[in-house]
């Protein structure tokens, strides 16, 4: 029984969303470990994808986008270059800057991870009709928007 000051329906929603988030994060963490990719490296790959398959970003842009110190990004990129996941190239428009791009191996790893994720994520929502899925997505987006507005 919920305490009198708690709204049971609100608590059920928040608890369910939190549990789902934790379970998805656990699955994603295992998937990244299976691919020998750290969460930080995944963040870099994801940011590069968000900017387009052929786009390049500076280490400073990647550091800001992934919310880490530029020096930490330098070390992360060093490891990723050694593994062949990304490349660093001089910026033709500004010879003092370096641009980071996906390598073929980085792109292949990202595509394989997304393919595997899509299979699992499809299983997660398989019990919902298309209409239920659209409704759930809309409701969750509204909740996120509400949180974002409350924080601002």
N, CA, C and O atoms as a GROMACS GRO file, in nm:
protein
  608
    1UNK      N    1   0.085  -0.118   0.000
    1UNK     CA    2   0.000   0.000   0.000
    1UNK      C    3   0.089   0.123   0.000
    1UNK      O    4   0.186   0.132   0.075
    2UNK      N    5   0.053   0.218  -0.085
    2UNK     CA    6   0.128   0.343  -0.097
    2UNK      C    7   0.092   0.437   0.017
    2UNK      O    8  -0.022   0.435   0.063
    3UNK      N    9   0.186   0.518   0.065
    3UNK     CA   10   0.152   0.616   0.169
    3UNK      C   11   0.046   0.712   0.117
    3UNK      O   12   0.036   0.732  -0.004
    4UNK      N   13  -0.032   0.772   0.205
    4UNK     CA   14  -0.140   0.861   0.162
    4UNK      C   15  -0.093   0.979   0.078
    4UNK      O   16  -0.170   1.032  -0.003
    5UNK      N   17   0.032   1.022   0.095
    5UNK     CA   18   0.080   1.138   0.019
    5UNK      C   19   0.125   1.102  -0.122
    5UNK      O   20   0.152   1.192  -0.202
    6UNK      N   21   0.132   0.974  -0.156
    6UNK     CA   22   0.180   0.931  -0.287
    6UNK      C   23   0.064   0.900  -0.380
    6UNK      O   24  -0.037   0.842  -0.339
    7UNK      N   25   0.078   0.938  -0.505
    7UNK     CA   26  -0.020   0.904  -0.608
    7UNK      C   27   0.025   0.772  -0.670
    7UNK      O   28   0.126   0.768  -0.741
    8UNK      N   29  -0.049   0.667  -0.644
    8UNK     CA   30  -0.008   0.533  -0.687
    8UNK      C   31   0.013   0.524  -0.838
    8UNK      O   32   0.109   0.461  -0.882
    9UNK      N   33  -0.074   0.585  -0.917
    9UNK     CA   34  -0.060   0.574  -1.062
    9UNK      C   35   0.068   0.644  -1.110
    9UNK      O   36   0.136   0.595  -1.200
   10UNK      N   37   0.101   0.757  -1.050
   10UNK     CA   38   0.224   0.828  -1.086
   10UNK      C   39   0.344   0.742  -1.048
   10UNK      O   40   0.438   0.727  -1.126
   11UNK      N   41   0.342   0.686  -0.928
   11UNK     CA   42   0.453   0.603  -0.883
   11UNK      C   43   0.470   0.478  -0.970
   11UNK      O   44   0.582   0.437  -0.998
   12UNK      N   45   0.359   0.418  -1.013
   12UNK     CA   46   0.368   0.302  -1.101
   12UNK      C   47   0.437   0.338  -1.232
   12UNK      O   48   0.523   0.264  -1.280
   13UNK      N   49   0.400   0.452  -1.290
   13UNK     CA   50   0.461   0.495  -1.418
   13UNK      C   51   0.610   0.521  -1.399
   13UNK      O   52   0.692   0.470  -1.475
   14UNK      N   53   0.644   0.600  -1.299
   14UNK     CA   54   0.784   0.635  -1.277
   14UNK      C   55   0.867   0.510  -1.248
   14UNK      O   56   0.978   0.495  -1.300
   15UNK      N   57   0.815   0.422  -1.165
   15UNK     CA   58   0.887   0.298  -1.133
   15UNK      C   59   0.905   0.211  -1.256
   15UNK      O   60   1.013   0.156  -1.278
   16UNK      N   61   0.801   0.198  -1.338
   16UNK     CA   62   0.810   0.116  -1.459
   16UNK      C   63   0.911   0.174  -1.558
   16UNK      O   64   0.991   0.101  -1.616
   17UNK      N   65   0.908   0.306  -1.576
   17UNK     CA   66   1.003   0.369  -1.669
   17UNK      C   67   1.146   0.350  -1.617
   17UNK      O   68   1.237   0.320  -1.695
   18UNK      N   69   1.164   0.368  -1.488
   18UNK     CA   70   1.298   0.351  -1.430
   18UNK      C   71   1.347   0.207  -1.446
   18UNK      O   72   1.462   0.185  -1.485
   19UNK      N   73   1.261   0.110  -1.418
   19UNK     CA   74   1.301  -0.030  -1.432
   19UNK      C   75   1.334  -0.065  -1.578
   19UNK      O   76   1.432  -0.134  -1.604
   20UNK      N   77   1.252  -0.017  -1.670
   20UNK     CA   78   1.279  -0.040  -1.812
   20UNK      C   79   1.413   0.021  -1.852
   20UNK      O   80   1.493  -0.042  -1.920
   21UNK      N   81   1.436   0.143  -1.808
   21UNK     CA   82   1.561   0.211  -1.840
   21UNK      C   83   1.681   0.133  -1.786
   21UNK      O   84   1.780   0.114  -1.857
   22UNK      N   85   1.672   0.088  -1.662
   22UNK     CA   86   1.784   0.011  -1.603
   22UNK      C   87   1.809  -0.118  -1.681
   22UNK      O   88   1.923  -0.153  -1.708
   23UNK      N   89   1.702  -0.187  -1.716
   23UNK     CA   90   1.719  -0.314  -1.789
   23UNK      C   91   1.777  -0.291  -1.928
   23UNK      O   92   1.864  -0.367  -1.973
   24UNK      N   93   1.730  -0.188  -1.996
   24UNK     CA   94   1.787  -0.157  -2.127
   24UNK      C   95   1.934  -0.118  -2.114
   24UNK      O   96   2.017  -0.163  -2.194
   25UNK      N   97   1.968  -0.037  -2.016
   25UNK     CA   98   2.108   0.002  -1.995
   25UNK      C   99   2.196  -0.118  -1.966
   25UNK      O  100   2.308  -0.126  -2.015
   26UNK      N  101   2.146  -0.212  -1.886
   26UNK     CA  102   2.223  -0.334  -1.858
   26UNK      C  103   2.247  -0.412  -1.987
   26UNK      O  104   2.358  -0.462  -2.011
   27UNK      N  105   2.144  -0.423  -2.069
   27UNK     CA  106   2.160  -0.496  -2.195
   27UNK      C  107   2.260  -0.425  -2.286
   27UNK      O  108   2.347  -0.489  -2.344
   28UNK      N  109   2.247  -0.292  -2.298
   28UNK     CA  110   2.339  -0.217  -2.382
   28UNK      C  111   2.483  -0.226  -2.331
   28UNK      O  112   2.576  -0.238  -2.410
   29UNK      N  113   2.501  -0.222  -2.199
   29UNK     CA  114   2.635  -0.236  -2.142
   29UNK      C  115   2.696  -0.372  -2.178
   29UNK      O  116   2.814  -0.380  -2.213
   30UNK      N  117   2.615  -0.478  -2.169
   30UNK     CA  118   2.665  -0.611  -2.209
   30UNK      C  119   2.700  -0.615  -2.356
   30UNK      O  120   2.802  -0.672  -2.396
   31UNK      N  121   2.615  -0.553  -2.439
   31UNK     CA  122   2.640  -0.552  -2.583
   31UNK      C  123   2.770  -0.479  -2.614
   31UNK      O  124   2.850  -0.527  -2.694
   32UNK      N  125   2.792  -0.364  -2.551
   32UNK     CA  126   2.916  -0.289  -2.574
   32UNK      C  127   3.037  -0.370  -2.527
   32UNK      O  128   3.140  -0.371  -2.593
   33UNK      N  129   3.024  -0.436  -2.412
   33UNK     CA  130   3.134  -0.519  -2.363
   33UNK      C  131   3.164  -0.632  -2.461
   33UNK      O  132   3.281  -0.663  -2.486
   34UNK      N  133   3.060  -0.693  -2.517
   34UNK     CA  134   3.081  -0.799  -2.616
   34UNK      C  135   3.154  -0.747  -2.740
   34UNK      O  136   3.228  -0.821  -2.804
   35UNK      N  137   3.134  -0.619  -2.772
   35UNK     CA  138   3.200  -0.557  -2.888
   35UNK      C  139   3.334  -0.495  -2.851
   35UNK      O  140   3.404  -0.440  -2.937
   36UNK      N  141   3.371  -0.503  -2.723
   36UNK     CA  142   3.494  -0.441  -2.672
   36UNK      C  143   3.495  -0.291  -2.697
   36UNK      O  144   3.597  -0.235  -2.738
   37UNK      N  145   3.382  -0.226  -2.672
   37UNK     CA  146   3.369  -0.082  -2.689
   37UNK      C  147   3.323  -0.024  -2.557
   37UNK      O  148   3.227  -0.072  -2.497
   38UNK      N  149   3.391   0.080  -2.510
   38UNK     CA  150   3.349   0.146  -2.387
   38UNK      C  151   3.230   0.237  -2.415
   38UNK      O  152   3.203   0.272  -2.530
   39UNK      N  153   3.160   0.273  -2.310
   39UNK     CA  154   3.048   0.366  -2.326
   39UNK      C  155   3.097   0.499  -2.381
   39UNK      O  156   3.026   0.562  -2.460
   40UNK      N  157   3.215   0.542  -2.342
   40UNK     CA  158   3.272   0.667  -2.393
   40UNK      C  159   3.302   0.659  -2.542
   40UNK      O  160   3.277   0.754  -2.616
   41UNK      N  161   3.357   0.546  -2.585
   41UNK     CA  162   3.385   0.528  -2.728
   41UNK      C  163   3.254   0.524  -2.807
   41UNK      O  164   3.246   0.578  -2.917
   42UNK      N  165   3.153   0.459  -2.750
   42UNK     CA  166   3.022   0.453  -2.815
   42UNK      C  167   2.965   0.594  -2.830
   42UNK      O  168   2.905   0.626  -2.932
   43UNK      N  169   2.984   0.677  -2.727
   43UNK     CA  170   2.934   0.815  -2.734
   43UNK      C  171   2.999   0.890  -2.850
   43UNK      O  172   2.932   0.967  -2.919
   44UNK      N  173   3.129   0.870  -2.872
   44UNK     CA  174   3.198   0.935  -2.983
   44UNK      C  175   3.143   0.886  -3.116
   44UNK      O  176   3.111   0.965  -3.204
   45UNK      N  177   3.130   0.754  -3.130
   45UNK     CA  178   3.077   0.698  -3.255
   45UNK      C  179   2.936   0.748  -3.281
   45UNK      O  180   2.902   0.784  -3.394
   46UNK      N  181   2.854   0.752  -3.178
   46UNK     CA  182   2.715   0.799  -3.193
   46UNK      C  183   2.711   0.946  -3.235
   46UNK      O  184   2.629   0.985  -3.318
   47UNK      N  185   2.799   1.026  -3.177
   47UNK     CA  186   2.801   1.169  -3.212
   47UNK      C  187   2.844   1.188  -3.357
   47UNK      O  188   2.789   1.273  -3.427
   48UNK      N  189   2.940   1.110  -3.402
   48UNK     CA  190   2.982   1.119  -3.542
   48UNK      C  191   2.866   1.080  -3.634
   48UNK      O  192   2.847   1.142  -3.738
   49UNK      N  193   2.790   0.977  -3.598
   49UNK     CA  194   2.676   0.934  -3.679
   49UNK      C  195   2.572   1.044  -3.685
   49UNK      O  196   2.517   1.072  -3.792
   50UNK      N  197   2.544   1.108  -3.570
   50UNK     CA  198   2.444   1.215  -3.568
   50UNK      C  199   2.479   1.327  -3.665
   50UNK      O  200   2.391   1.400  -3.710
   51UNK      N  201   2.606   1.341  -3.697
   51UNK     CA  202   2.650   1.447  -3.786
   51UNK      C  203   2.666   1.400  -3.930
   51UNK      O  204   2.715   1.475  -4.015
   52UNK      N  205   2.627   1.277  -3.958
   52UNK     CA  206   2.632   1.226  -4.096
   52UNK      C  207   2.750   1.134  -4.116
   52UNK      O  208   2.857   1.153  -4.058
   53UNK      N  209   2.730   1.034  -4.199
   53UNK     CA  210   2.831   0.930  -4.220
   53UNK      C  211   2.964   0.986  -4.267
   53UNK      O  212   3.069   0.932  -4.231
   54UNK      N  213   2.963   1.092  -4.346
   54UNK     CA  214   3.089   1.146  -4.397
   54UNK      C  215   3.132   1.272  -4.322
   54UNK      O  216   3.235   1.331  -4.355
   55UNK      N  217   3.056   1.314  -4.222
   55UNK     CA  218   3.090   1.436  -4.148
   55UNK      C  219   3.210   1.412  -4.058
   55UNK      O  220   3.241   1.299  -4.020
   56UNK      N  221   3.278   1.521  -4.026
   56UNK     CA  222   3.392   1.517  -3.935
   56UNK      C  223   3.371   1.622  -3.828
   56UNK      O  224   3.312   1.727  -3.853
   57UNK      N  225   3.419   1.592  -3.708
   57UNK     CA  226   3.410   1.685  -3.596
   57UNK      C  227   3.548   1.705  -3.536
   57UNK      O  228   3.635   1.619  -3.548
   58UNK      N  229   3.566   1.818  -3.472
   58UNK     CA  230   3.692   1.841  -3.401
   58UNK      C  231   3.687   1.769  -3.266
   58UNK      O  232   3.578   1.740  -3.216
   59UNK      N  233   3.802   1.740  -3.208
   59UNK     CA  234   3.802   1.681  -3.074
   59UNK      C  235   3.728   1.769  -2.972
   59UNK      O  236   3.662   1.717  -2.882
   60UNK      N  237   3.740   1.900  -2.985
   60UNK     CA  238   3.669   1.991  -2.894
   60UNK      C  239   3.518   1.978  -2.909
   60UNK      O  240   3.446   1.978  -2.809
   61UNK      N  241   3.470   1.966  -3.032
   61UNK     CA  242   3.327   1.947  -3.054
   61UNK      C  243   3.280   1.815  -2.994
   61UNK      O  244   3.173   1.809  -2.934
   62UNK      N  245   3.359   1.711  -3.012
   62UNK     CA  246   3.324   1.581  -2.955
   62UNK      C  247   3.325   1.585  -2.803
   62UNK      O  248   3.237   1.527  -2.739
   63UNK      N  249   3.423   1.654  -2.744
   63UNK     CA  250   3.429   1.666  -2.598
   63UNK      C  251   3.306   1.738  -2.545
   63UNK      O  252   3.246   1.695  -2.446
   64UNK      N  253   3.269   1.847  -2.610
   64UNK     CA  254   3.151   1.923  -2.566
   64UNK      C  255   3.025   1.840  -2.581
   64UNK      O  256   2.940   1.839  -2.492
   65UNK      N  257   3.011   1.770  -2.693
   65UNK     CA  258   2.891   1.692  -2.720
   65UNK      C  259   2.875   1.574  -2.625
   65UNK      O  260   2.764   1.534  -2.593
   66UNK      N  261   2.987   1.518  -2.579
   66UNK     CA  262   2.982   1.401  -2.491
   66UNK      C  263   3.008   1.439  -2.346
   66UNK      O  264   3.014   1.352  -2.258
   67UNK      N  265   3.022   1.569  -2.321
   67UNK     CA  266   3.033   1.623  -2.186
   67UNK      C  267   3.154   1.570  -2.108
   67UNK      O  268   3.142   1.528  -1.993
   68UNK      N  269   3.271   1.571  -2.173
   68UNK     CA  270   3.394   1.535  -2.104
   68UNK      C  271   3.500   1.642  -2.131
   68UNK      O  272   3.484   1.725  -2.221
   69UNK      N  273   3.605   1.639  -2.053
   69UNK     CA  274   3.713   1.736  -2.069
   69UNK      C  275   3.786   1.710  -2.200
   69UNK      O  276   3.800   1.595  -2.242
   70UNK      N  277   3.834   1.817  -2.267
   70UNK     CA  278   3.909   1.797  -2.392
   70UNK      C  279   4.029   1.704  -2.377
   70UNK      O  280   4.058   1.626  -2.468
   71UNK      N  281   4.099   1.710  -2.264
   71UNK     CA  282   4.214   1.620  -2.245
   71UNK      C  283   4.170   1.474  -2.239
   71UNK      O  284   4.239   1.386  -2.290
   72UNK      N  285   4.056   1.448  -2.178
   72UNK     CA  286   4.003   1.312  -2.174
   72UNK      C  287   3.964   1.266  -2.314
   72UNK      O  288   3.982   1.149  -2.349
   73UNK      N  289   3.910   1.358  -2.394
   73UNK     CA  290   3.874   1.323  -2.530
   73UNK      C  291   3.998   1.288  -2.611
   73UNK      O  292   3.995   1.195  -2.691
   74UNK      N  293   4.106   1.361  -2.589
   74UNK     CA  294   4.232   1.331  -2.660
   74UNK      C  295   4.275   1.188  -2.632
   74UNK      O  296   4.312   1.115  -2.725
   75UNK      N  297   4.272   1.147  -2.505
   75UNK     CA  298   4.311   1.010  -2.470
   75UNK      C  299   4.215   0.907  -2.529
   75UNK      O  300   4.257   0.801  -2.577
   76UNK      N  301   4.087   0.939  -2.526
   76UNK     CA  302   3.987   0.847  -2.583
   76UNK      C  303   4.012   0.830  -2.733
   76UNK      O  304   4.010   0.719  -2.785
   77UNK      N  305   4.034   0.942  -2.802
   77UNK     CA  306   4.058   0.936  -2.946
   77UNK      C  307   4.187   0.862  -2.978
   77UNK      O  308   4.194   0.791  -3.078
   78UNK      N  309   4.290   0.879  -2.894
   78UNK     CA  310   4.414   0.804  -2.914
   78UNK      C  311   4.386   0.654  -2.918
   78UNK      O  312   4.433   0.583  -3.007
   79UNK      N  313   4.308   0.606  -2.821
   79UNK     CA  314   4.274   0.463  -2.815
   79UNK      C  315   4.191   0.421  -2.936
   79UNK      O  316   4.210   0.312  -2.990
   80UNK      N  317   4.098   0.508  -2.976
   80UNK     CA  318   4.011   0.473  -3.088
   80UNK      C  319   4.088   0.471  -3.220
   80UNK      O  320   4.059   0.388  -3.306
   81UNK      N  321   4.185   0.560  -3.236
   81UNK     CA  322   4.269   0.560  -3.356
   81UNK      C  323   4.353   0.433  -3.358
   81UNK      O  324   4.366   0.368  -3.462
   82UNK      N  325   4.411   0.396  -3.242
   82UNK     CA  326   4.491   0.273  -3.233
   82UNK      C  327   4.409   0.150  -3.272
   82UNK      O  328   4.461   0.057  -3.334
   83UNK      N  329   4.281   0.150  -3.235
   83UNK     CA  330   4.193   0.036  -3.266
   83UNK      C  331   4.138   0.044  -3.407
   83UNK      O  332   4.074  -0.050  -3.454
   84UNK      N  333   4.161   0.155  -3.476
   84UNK     CA  334   4.114   0.169  -3.614
   84UNK      C  335   3.968   0.208  -3.626
   84UNK      O  336   3.909   0.190  -3.732
   85UNK      N  337   3.908   0.262  -3.518
   85UNK     CA  338   3.766   0.298  -3.521
   85UNK      C  339   3.742   0.436  -3.581
   85UNK      O  340   3.637   0.461  -3.641
   86UNK      N  341   3.838   0.525  -3.565
   86UNK     CA  342   3.828   0.661  -3.620
   86UNK      C  343   3.964   0.700  -3.676
   86UNK      O  344   4.066   0.636  -3.651
   87UNK      N  345   3.962   0.807  -3.755
   87UNK     CA  346   4.087   0.864  -3.804
   87UNK      C  347   4.091   1.012  -3.770
   87UNK      O  348   3.987   1.076  -3.754
   88UNK      N  349   4.212   1.063  -3.759
   88UNK     CA  350   4.232   1.207  -3.740
   88UNK      C  351   4.299   1.259  -3.865
   88UNK      O  352   4.392   1.198  -3.918
   89UNK      N  353   4.249   1.373  -3.912
   89UNK     CA  354   4.305   1.435  -4.033
   89UNK      C  355   4.319   1.583  -4.010
   89UNK      O  356   4.239   1.642  -3.936
   90UNK      N  357   4.417   1.646  -4.072
   90UNK     CA  358   4.425   1.793  -4.063
   90UNK      C  359   4.302   1.855  -4.132
   90UNK      O  360   4.256   1.806  -4.234
   91UNK      N  361   4.253   1.962  -4.074
   91UNK     CA  362   4.141   2.035  -4.133
   91UNK      C  363   4.194   2.117  -4.249
   91UNK      O  364   4.279   2.204  -4.229
   92UNK      N  365   4.147   2.091  -4.372
   92UNK     CA  366   4.198   2.166  -4.488
   92UNK      C  367   4.168   2.316  -4.480
   92UNK      O  368   4.238   2.397  -4.540
   93UNK      N  369   4.064   2.352  -4.407
   93UNK     CA  370   4.027   2.492  -4.395
   93UNK      C  371   4.097   2.564  -4.281
   93UNK      O  372   4.094   2.687  -4.274
   94UNK      N  373   4.160   2.488  -4.191
   94UNK     CA  374   4.228   2.546  -4.077
   94UNK      C  375   4.336   2.449  -4.032
   94UNK      O  376   4.308   2.354  -3.959
   95UNK      N  377   4.458   2.472  -4.075
   95UNK     CA  378   4.566   2.376  -4.056
   95UNK      C  379   4.603   2.355  -3.909
   95UNK      O  380   4.681   2.265  -3.877
   96UNK      N  381   4.549   2.438  -3.818
   96UNK     CA  382   4.578   2.418  -3.676
   96UNK      C  383   4.477   2.324  -3.611
   96UNK      O  384   4.495   2.284  -3.495
   97UNK      N  385   4.372   2.287  -3.684
   97UNK     CA  386   4.270   2.199  -3.628
   97UNK      C  387   4.282   2.059  -3.686
   97UNK      O  388   4.336   2.037  -3.795
   98UNK      N  389   4.229   1.964  -3.609
   98UNK     CA  390   4.223   1.824  -3.650
   98UNK      C  391   4.076   1.786  -3.660
   98UNK      O  392   3.994   1.830  -3.580
   99UNK      N  393   4.044   1.706  -3.759
   99UNK     CA  394   3.909   1.655  -3.775
   99UNK      C  395   3.908   1.505  -3.748
   99UNK      O  396   4.001   1.433  -3.787
  100UNK      N  397   3.805   1.459  -3.683
  100UNK     CA  398   3.789   1.317  -3.652
  100UNK      C  399   3.677   1.263  -3.738
  100UNK      O  400   3.569   1.322  -3.748
  101UNK      N  401   3.704   1.150  -3.802
  101UNK     CA  402   3.606   1.083  -3.889
  101UNK      C  403   3.598   0.935  -3.855
  101UNK      O  404   3.690   0.877  -3.797
  102UNK      N  405   3.485   0.877  -3.892
  102UNK     CA  406   3.470   0.731  -3.886
  102UNK      C  407   3.572   0.666  -3.978
  102UNK      O  408   3.598   0.716  -4.087
  103UNK      N  409   3.628   0.557  -3.935
  103UNK     CA  410   3.702   0.471  -4.028
  103UNK      C  411   3.601   0.368  -4.079
  103UNK      O  412   3.490   0.359  -4.028
  104UNK      N  413   3.641   0.291  -4.178
  104UNK     CA  414   3.552   0.185  -4.227
  104UNK      C  415   3.522   0.086  -4.114
  104UNK      O  416   3.408   0.042  -4.100
  105UNK      N  417   3.624   0.052  -4.035
  105UNK     CA  418   3.604  -0.042  -3.925
  105UNK      C  419   3.511   0.015  -3.819
  105UNK      O  420   3.428  -0.057  -3.763
  106UNK      N  421   3.522   0.145  -3.791
  106UNK     CA  422   3.434   0.210  -3.694
  106UNK      C  423   3.290   0.209  -3.742
  106UNK      O  424   3.197   0.182  -3.665
  107UNK      N  425   3.273   0.238  -3.870
  107UNK     CA  426   3.138   0.238  -3.926
  107UNK      C  427   3.079   0.097  -3.923
  107UNK      O  428   2.962   0.080  -3.890
  108UNK      N  429   3.158  -0.004  -3.958
  108UNK     CA  430   3.110  -0.143  -3.957
  108UNK      C  431   3.070  -0.186  -3.815
  108UNK      O  432   2.968  -0.252  -3.796
  109UNK      N  433   3.152  -0.148  -3.716
  109UNK     CA  434   3.121  -0.182  -3.578
  109UNK      C  435   2.991  -0.115  -3.536
  109UNK      O  436   2.905  -0.178  -3.474
  110UNK      N  437   2.976   0.013  -3.568
  110UNK     CA  438   2.855   0.086  -3.532
  110UNK      C  439   2.733   0.022  -3.598
  110UNK      O  440   2.631   0.001  -3.532
  111UNK      N  441   2.742  -0.010  -3.726
  111UNK     CA  442   2.629  -0.070  -3.798
  111UNK      C  443   2.592  -0.206  -3.739
  111UNK      O  444   2.474  -0.237  -3.726
  112UNK      N  445   2.692  -0.287  -3.703
  112UNK     CA  446   2.664  -0.419  -3.645
  112UNK      C  447   2.596  -0.404  -3.509
  112UNK      O  448   2.503  -0.478  -3.478
  113UNK      N  449   2.641  -0.309  -3.429
  113UNK     CA  450   2.580  -0.287  -3.297
  113UNK      C  451   2.436  -0.240  -3.311
  113UNK      O  452   2.349  -0.285  -3.237
  114UNK      N  453   2.411  -0.151  -3.405
  114UNK     CA  454   2.275  -0.102  -3.426
  114UNK      C  455   2.184  -0.214  -3.475
  114UNK      O  456   2.069  -0.224  -3.432
  115UNK      N  457   2.235  -0.298  -3.564
  115UNK     CA  458   2.155  -0.410  -3.615
  115UNK      C  459   2.116  -0.502  -3.499
  115UNK      O  460   2.000  -0.544  -3.490
  116UNK      N  461   2.210  -0.534  -3.412
  116UNK     CA  462   2.183  -0.619  -3.297
  116UNK      C  463   2.085  -0.551  -3.202
  116UNK      O  464   1.994  -0.616  -3.150
  117UNK      N  465   2.102  -0.423  -3.178
  117UNK     CA  466   2.011  -0.348  -3.091
  117UNK      C  467   1.870  -0.347  -3.147
  117UNK      O  468   1.773  -0.364  -3.073
  118UNK      N  469   1.859  -0.328  -3.278
  118UNK     CA  470   1.727  -0.326  -3.341
  118UNK      C  471   1.653  -0.458  -3.319
  118UNK      O  472   1.531  -0.458  -3.299
  119UNK      N  473   1.725  -0.568  -3.324
  119UNK     CA  474   1.663  -0.698  -3.302
  119UNK      C  475   1.608  -0.708  -3.160
  119UNK      O  476   1.494  -0.750  -3.140
  120UNK      N  477   1.690  -0.669  -3.062
  120UNK     CA  478   1.648  -0.676  -2.923
  120UNK      C  479   1.535  -0.576  -2.896
  120UNK      O  480   1.437  -0.610  -2.831
  121UNK      N  481   1.550  -0.455  -2.945
  121UNK     CA  482   1.448  -0.353  -2.922
  121UNK      C  483   1.316  -0.392  -2.985
  121UNK      O  484   1.210  -0.363  -2.930
  122UNK      N  485   1.321  -0.456  -3.100
  122UNK     CA  486   1.197  -0.504  -3.164
  122UNK      C  487   1.130  -0.608  -3.076
  122UNK      O  488   1.007  -0.611  -3.065
  123UNK      N  489   1.210  -0.695  -3.014
  123UNK     CA  490   1.154  -0.794  -2.923
  123UNK      C  491   1.087  -0.728  -2.802
  123UNK      O  492   0.983  -0.773  -2.756
  124UNK      N  493   1.147  -0.620  -2.752
  124UNK     CA  494   1.093  -0.550  -2.635
  124UNK      C  495   0.952  -0.498  -2.663
  124UNK      O  496   0.866  -0.505  -2.576
  125UNK      N  497   0.929  -0.447  -2.781
  125UNK     CA  498   0.798  -0.386  -2.813
  125UNK      C  499   0.708  -0.478  -2.895
  125UNK      O  500   0.602  -0.437  -2.940
  126UNK      N  501   0.750  -0.601  -2.914
  126UNK     CA  502   0.674  -0.694  -2.999
  126UNK      C  503   0.531  -0.717  -2.950
  126UNK      O  504   0.443  -0.746  -3.031
  127UNK      N  505   0.507  -0.705  -2.821
  127UNK     CA  506   0.373  -0.729  -2.768
  127UNK      C  507   0.277  -0.613  -2.786
  127UNK      O  508   0.160  -0.622  -2.747
  128UNK      N  509   0.324  -0.503  -2.846
  128UNK     CA  510   0.240  -0.385  -2.866
  128UNK      C  511   0.195  -0.376  -3.011
  128UNK      O  512   0.268  -0.412  -3.102
  129UNK      N  513   0.073  -0.328  -3.030
  129UNK     CA  514   0.027  -0.300  -3.165
  129UNK      C  515   0.097  -0.172  -3.213
  129UNK      O  516   0.158  -0.100  -3.134
  130UNK      N  517   0.089  -0.146  -3.340
  130UNK     CA  518   0.150  -0.024  -3.395
  130UNK      C  519   0.089   0.099  -3.329
  130UNK      O  520   0.160   0.194  -3.296
  131UNK      N  521  -0.041   0.098  -3.308
  131UNK     CA  522  -0.107   0.212  -3.244
  131UNK      C  523  -0.059   0.229  -3.100
  131UNK      O  524  -0.032   0.341  -3.056
  132UNK      N  525  -0.048   0.120  -3.027
  132UNK     CA  526   0.002   0.127  -2.889
  132UNK      C  527   0.145   0.179  -2.885
  132UNK      O  528   0.182   0.258  -2.798
  133UNK      N  529   0.223   0.133  -2.980
  133UNK     CA  530   0.363   0.176  -2.987
  133UNK      C  531   0.372   0.326  -3.013
  133UNK      O  532   0.451   0.396  -2.949
  134UNK      N  533   0.291   0.376  -3.105
  134UNK     CA  534   0.291   0.520  -3.134
  134UNK      C  535   0.241   0.600  -3.014
  134UNK      O  536   0.295   0.706  -2.984
  135UNK      N  537   0.140   0.549  -2.947
  135UNK     CA  538   0.087   0.618  -2.828
  135UNK      C  539   0.192   0.620  -2.718
  135UNK      O  540   0.213   0.724  -2.656
  136UNK      N  541   0.257   0.508  -2.694
  136UNK     CA  542   0.360   0.501  -2.591
  136UNK      C  543   0.473   0.598  -2.622
  136UNK      O  544   0.519   0.672  -2.535
  137UNK      N  545   0.519   0.599  -2.746
  137UNK     CA  546   0.627   0.690  -2.785
  137UNK      C  547   0.585   0.836  -2.762
  137UNK      O  548   0.664   0.914  -2.710
  138UNK      N  549   0.465   0.870  -2.801
  138UNK     CA  550   0.416   1.008  -2.782
  138UNK      C  551   0.408   1.044  -2.634
  138UNK      O  552   0.447   1.154  -2.595
  139UNK      N  553   0.357   0.953  -2.552
  139UNK     CA  554   0.346   0.981  -2.409
  139UNK      C  555   0.483   0.996  -2.344
  139UNK      O  556   0.503   1.086  -2.262
  140UNK      N  557   0.575   0.910  -2.378
  140UNK     CA  558   0.710   0.921  -2.322
  140UNK      C  559   0.778   1.051  -2.365
  140UNK      O  560   0.846   1.115  -2.285
  141UNK      N  561   0.759   1.089  -2.491
  141UNK     CA  562   0.816   1.215  -2.539
  141UNK      C  563   0.758   1.333  -2.463
  141UNK      O  564   0.829   1.429  -2.432
  142UNK      N  565   0.628   1.328  -2.431
  142UNK     CA  566   0.565   1.435  -2.353
  142UNK      C  567   0.622   1.440  -2.212
  142UNK      O  568   0.644   1.548  -2.158
  143UNK      N  569   0.645   1.322  -2.151
  143UNK     CA  570   0.705   1.319  -2.018
  143UNK      C  571   0.845   1.380  -2.019
  143UNK      O  572   0.880   1.459  -1.931
  144UNK      N  573   0.924   1.345  -2.119
  144UNK     CA  574   1.060   1.400  -2.130
  144UNK      C  575   1.054   1.551  -2.148
  144UNK      O  576   1.132   1.625  -2.087
  145UNK      N  577   0.963   1.596  -2.232
  145UNK     CA  578   0.948   1.740  -2.255
  145UNK      C  579   0.909   1.811  -2.124
  145UNK      O  580   0.958   1.919  -2.094
  146UNK      N  581   0.820   1.748  -2.047
  146UNK     CA  582   0.779   1.805  -1.919
  146UNK      C  583   0.895   1.817  -1.822
  146UNK      O  584   0.909   1.917  -1.752
  147UNK      N  585   0.979   1.713  -1.819
  147UNK     CA  586   1.097   1.718  -1.732
  147UNK      C  587   1.193   1.828  -1.780
  147UNK      O  588   1.244   1.906  -1.700
  148UNK      N  589   1.216   1.832  -1.910
  148UNK     CA  590   1.306   1.935  -1.965
  148UNK      C  591   1.256   2.076  -1.932
  148UNK      O  592   1.335   2.163  -1.896
  149UNK      N  593   1.126   2.098  -1.944
  149UNK     CA  594   1.069   2.230  -1.915
  149UNK      C  595   1.079   2.262  -1.766
  149UNK      O  596   1.100   2.377  -1.730
  150UNK      N  597   1.064   2.162  -1.680
  150UNK     CA  598   1.072   2.185  -1.536
  150UNK      C  599   1.214   2.218  -1.492
  150UNK      O  600   1.234   2.292  -1.396
  151UNK      N  601   1.312   2.163  -1.563
  151UNK     CA  602   1.453   2.186  -1.528
  151UNK      C  603   1.500   2.322  -1.573
  151UNK      O  604   1.588   2.381  -1.510
  152UNK      N  605   1.445   2.374  -1.680
  152UNK     CA  606   1.490   2.501  -1.737
  152UNK      C  607   1.460   2.615  -1.649
  152UNK      O  608   1.491   2.729  -1.683
   0.00000   0.00000   0.00000
